[in-house]
Amino acid sequence: MDQIDKEILHHMQRDATRTTAELADDVGLSLSACAKRLVRLRRDGAISAVVARLNPKHFPKPVSAAVMVTLSAPKADVSARFAKAMRDIEEVQQCHVVTGDFDFLLIIKAPGIEEYHDFAQEVLGTSKDVSAYKTTFILKTEKNEDTIPGFCFEAGDD
């Protein structure tokens, strides 16, 4: 991966709606050269997905919660089974293995408080792999990024 690839990724992780022509202009490439690099970056897995981040101001406000989960046993198979189960649940927006007092940090979104309660009772409350969980509701989001900080520019930041 060279500096131009890094610049393409820098721009893509901030706004993937830019056209290939705009991106090519940003990094100083021809349209076809930029398009070929994008294809390669996707094929090689550097770009794993291009998704739309919806603006919550346009929708009914869901309940967001950070849930700290303690597993029933500190074993690899228990951790793997729990992580696999979380990947299949739509309300689980993020699932992180963490250090400290808990084993996992989940970010959950549900249509309302009752739906969160149902999720907690049906999923976490009935799991043989969960010994305890603690929920903290997110009242307001000041920043929500999913970029790699400091990635790519050696000079000439935008």
C-alpha positions in Angstrom: 0.0 0.0 0.0 1.6 3.3 -1.1 0.9 6.9 -0.1 -1.8 7.4 -2.8 -3.7 4.3 -1.6 -3.5 5.7 2.0 -4.9 9.1 0.7 -7.7 7.3 -1.1 -8.6 5.5 2.1 -8.3 8.7 4.1 -11.0 10.3 1.9 -13.1 7.2 1.7 -13.4 6.7 5.5 -14.6 10.3 5.9 -17.1 10.4 3.0 -17.6 7.3 0.8 -20.3 9.1 -1.2 -17.7 11.0 -3.2 -17.6 10.0 -6.9 -14.5 8.3 -8.3 -13.9 11.5 -10.3 -13.9 13.6 -7.2 -11.6 11.2 -5.4 -9.2 11.0 -8.4 -9.0 14.8 -8.3 -8.4 14.8 -4.6 -5.4 12.4 -4.9 -4.0 13.6 -8.2 -4.9 10.5 -10.3 -6.7 9.9 -13.6 -10.3 8.6 -13.2 -9.3 5.2 -14.5 -6.2 4.9 -12.3 -8.3 5.8 -9.3 -11.0 3.4 -10.2 -8.5 0.5 -10.6 -7.0 1.3 -7.1 -10.5 1.3 -5.6 -11.2 -2.1 -7.1 -7.9 -3.4 -5.7 -8.4 -1.9 -2.3 -11.9 -3.6 -2.1 -10.6 -6.9 -3.4 -7.7 -6.9 -1.0 -10.0 -6.1 1.9 -8.6 -2.7 2.9 -12.2 -1.4 2.2 -14.4 -4.0 3.9 -17.8 -2.3 3.3 -19.3 1.0 2.2 -22.4 1.8 4.3 -24.8 4.7 4.8 -24.7 6.3 8.2 -28.3 7.5 8.8 -29.0 10.8 10.5 -31.0 10.0 13.6 -32.6 13.4 13.5 -34.8 12.1 10.6 -36.1 9.1 12.5 -37.8 8.2 15.8 -35.1 8.2 18.5 -34.0 4.7 19.4 -32.7 3.8 22.8 -28.9 3.4 22.8 -27.1 1.5 25.6 -23.6 0.4 26.5 -23.8 -3.0 28.1 -20.9 -4.4 30.0 -21.1 -8.2 30.0 -19.4 -10.7 32.4 -19.2 -14.2 31.1 -19.9 -17.3 33.2 -16.4 -18.7 32.6 -13.2 -17.2 31.4 -12.8 -19.8 28.6 -12.1 -19.3 24.9 -15.1 -21.5 23.8 -17.5 -19.5 26.0 -16.2 -16.2 24.6 -16.3 -17.5 21.0 -19.9 -18.8 21.5 -21.1 -15.5 23.0 -19.4 -13.4 20.3 -20.9 -15.6 17.5 -24.4 -15.2 19.1 -24.0 -11.4 19.3 -23.0 -11.1 15.6 -26.4 -12.5 14.6 -28.5 -10.0 16.6 -29.7 -6.8 14.9 -29.9 -4.8 18.1 -26.2 -5.4 18.8 -24.5 -2.6 16.9 -21.0 -3.3 18.3 -19.5 -6.1 20.2 -16.1 -5.7 21.7 -13.9 -8.0 23.8 -12.4 -5.9 26.6 -10.1 -6.0 29.5 -10.9 -5.0 33.1 -14.0 -5.8 35.1 -16.1 -7.1 32.2 -15.5 -9.5 29.3 -17.5 -7.7 26.6 -18.8 -4.3 25.8 -21.9 -4.2 23.6 -23.5 -1.2 22.0 -27.2 -1.8 21.7 -29.9 0.1 19.8 -33.5 -0.7 20.3 -36.7 1.1 19.1 -37.6 1.9 22.7 -37.0 1.2 26.4 -39.5 -1.7 26.4 -37.7 -3.3 23.4 -34.4 -2.9 25.1 -35.8 -4.6 28.2 -37.1 -7.5 26.1 -33.7 -7.8 24.5 -31.9 -7.9 27.8 -34.3 -10.4 29.3 -34.5 -12.7 26.3 -30.9 -12.6 25.1 -28.7 -11.7 28.1 -30.9 -12.9 30.8 -31.4 -16.4 29.4 -27.8 -17.0 28.1 -25.9 -19.7 30.0 -22.7 -17.9 29.0 -23.7 -14.6 30.8 -23.2 -14.4 34.6 -23.9 -10.7 34.8 -24.5 -7.5 32.8 -24.7 -3.8 33.5 -26.5 -1.4 31.3 -25.7 2.3 30.9 -28.1 4.3 28.6 -26.6 6.7 26.2 -28.4 10.0 26.6 -26.7 12.1 23.9 -24.0 11.4 21.3 -21.5 14.2 20.8 -19.3 12.3 18.4 -19.7 9.0 16.5 -16.8 8.1 14.3 -15.4 4.9 13.1 -12.2 5.9 11.4 -8.6 5.0 11.9 -7.1 8.2 13.6 -4.0 9.7 12.1 -4.2 7.3 9.2 -2.3 8.1 6.0 -1.0 11.7 5.7 2.6 12.3 6.1 2.3 15.9 4.8 -0.4 18.1 3.4 -3.4 17.3 5.6 -6.7 18.4 4.2 
